[in-house]
Amino acid sequence: MSEPIAPITLPPCKNADQEARWLQASLHDWLDQEFLPEAVNQQIARRAAQVYLRQRLEGENDLGSLVIAILTEMQGFDFSQSFYSEFAIANAVGDLLLKSLGIDTCCGDS
């Protein structure tokens, strides 16, 4: 029987503004590289970083909860001018955060 995946907890937030700026820049770069650079990518990255910042300031350290919060709040974003959806953004944020922790997002932790 397979084992459940253990939750991933981010280190306590020491500088939330700096983390949010890093996330916004990293996500914007990812968005521009994944498909075509679009003006809306900056807005998407800014909104995701705002959600992340608020969650971290409220004490959220669980990666899964952060991803779900971003997914939920990005549902209100107008993606009609983008190739992306709230699911792609939430997953990208999760991958970026895992990579920042040194966790391989391709093949698990084996």
C-alpha positions as CSV (number, residue, x, y, z in Angstrom):
1,M,0.0,0.0,0.0
2,S,1.4,3.4,-0.9
3,E,2.1,5.9,1.8
4,P,0.5,9.4,1.9
5,I,2.8,12.3,0.9
6,A,4.0,14.1,4.0
7,P,3.1,17.8,4.2
8,I,5.8,20.3,3.3
9,T,6.2,23.1,5.6
10,L,8.0,26.3,4.6
11,P,10.4,27.9,7.1
12,P,8.9,30.6,9.2
13,C,8.6,33.9,7.3
14,K,11.4,36.3,8.2
15,N,10.8,38.9,5.4
16,A,7.5,38.5,3.8
17,D,7.9,41.4,1.4
18,Q,11.2,40.0,0.1
19,E,9.6,36.6,-0.3
20,A,6.7,38.0,-2.2
21,R,9.0,40.1,-4.5
22,W,11.1,37.0,-5.2
23,L,7.9,35.0,-6.0
24,Q,6.5,37.7,-8.3
25,A,9.8,38.0,-10.3
26,S,10.2,34.2,-10.4
27,L,6.7,33.5,-11.5
28,H,6.8,36.3,-14.1
29,D,10.0,34.8,-15.6
30,W,8.4,31.4,-15.6
31,L,5.2,32.6,-17.3
32,D,7.3,34.5,-20.0
33,Q,9.5,31.4,-20.7
34,E,6.7,28.8,-20.7
35,F,4.8,30.3,-23.6
36,L,5.0,33.8,-25.1
37,P,5.7,36.8,-23.0
38,E,2.5,38.6,-22.5
39,A,1.7,41.9,-20.7
40,V,-0.9,40.1,-18.6
41,N,1.9,37.9,-17.1
42,Q,3.0,40.7,-14.9
43,Q,-0.5,41.2,-13.5
44,I,-0.8,37.4,-12.9
45,A,2.5,37.3,-11.1
46,R,1.6,40.4,-9.0
47,R,-1.8,38.9,-8.0
48,A,-0.3,35.5,-7.0
49,A,2.4,37.3,-5.0
50,Q,-0.2,39.4,-3.2
51,V,-2.1,36.3,-2.2
52,Y,1.1,34.6,-1.1
53,L,2.2,37.6,1.0
54,R,-1.2,37.8,2.8
55,Q,-1.2,34.1,3.6
56,R,2.4,34.2,4.9
57,L,1.6,37.3,7.0
58,E,-1.3,35.4,8.5
59,G,1.1,32.7,9.5
60,E,0.5,30.1,6.8
61,N,3.6,27.8,6.3
62,D,2.0,24.7,4.8
63,L,2.8,24.5,1.1
64,G,-0.4,22.7,0.2
65,S,-2.5,25.3,1.9
66,L,-0.6,28.1,0.2
67,V,-1.2,26.5,-3.2
68,I,-4.9,26.0,-2.5
69,A,-5.2,29.6,-1.3
70,I,-3.6,30.8,-4.6
71,L,-5.8,28.5,-6.7
72,T,-8.9,29.7,-4.9
73,E,-8.2,33.4,-5.1
74,M,-6.9,33.3,-8.7
75,Q,-10.3,31.9,-9.7
76,G,-11.5,35.6,-9.6
77,F,-8.7,36.7,-12.0
78,D,-9.6,37.3,-15.6
79,F,-7.5,34.8,-17.6
80,S,-9.2,35.6,-20.9
81,Q,-6.0,37.4,-22.2
82,S,-3.7,34.6,-21.1
83,F,-2.7,31.0,-22.0
84,Y,-2.8,30.2,-18.3
85,S,-5.5,29.3,-15.7
86,E,-5.6,29.4,-11.9
87,F,-4.5,25.8,-11.8
88,A,-1.4,26.4,-13.9
89,I,-0.5,29.4,-11.7
90,A,-1.0,27.6,-8.4
91,N,1.0,24.6,-9.6
92,A,3.8,26.9,-10.9
93,V,3.9,28.6,-7.5
94,G,4.2,25.3,-5.8
95,D,7.0,24.2,-8.1
96,L,8.9,27.4,-7.6
97,L,8.6,27.2,-3.8
98,L,9.7,23.5,-3.8
99,K,12.7,24.4,-6.0
100,S,13.6,27.2,-3.5
101,L,13.7,24.5,-0.8
102,G,15.9,22.3,-2.9
103,I,13.2,19.7,-3.6
104,D,13.2,18.2,-7.1
105,T,9.8,18.8,-8.7
106,C,10.3,16.3,-11.4
107,C,11.0,13.0,-9.8
108,G,10.0,13.3,-6.1
109,D,12.5,13.1,-3.3
110,S,14.2,9.8,-4.4
